[in-house]
Amino acid sequence: MSTPVMVTLAHKGRRGIKLATIICDLVVKGGQLGELDEWVPQADPKLPPLRRKRMPRVWFDRLDNAIRTGAFERLPAERIVDIILQGPRE
């Protein structure tokens, strides 16, 4: 996970709670849209593979950008989630 995201999550109070809310909303909405990455952790080869879903790495990069540019402070959590899910502007 990236430094701006980790530092913000470590803050007590409003900033950390807002970021945790954004991450939760991204996972829920991203899952509904089928946008989560599939991940198969290394496991016992005798067992069938256990498939997991996780946030795409690029979403953490976009969260970093939102924190660094000040958008994290200016925009509501719902708007940040929508922007991240929309992807980069063309």
HELIX and SHEET records of a PDB file:
HELIX    1   1 THR A    3  ALA A   10  1                                   8    
HELIX    2   2 ARG A   14  LEU A   33  1                                  20    
HELIX    3   3 ARG A   57  THR A   69  1                                  13    
HELIX    4   4 ALA A   71  ARG A   74  1                                   4    
HELIX    5   5 ALA A   77  GLN A   86  1                                  10    
SHEET    1   A 2 ASP A  37  TRP A  39  0                                        
SHEET    2   A 2 ARG A  52  ARG A  54 -1                                        
END                                                                             
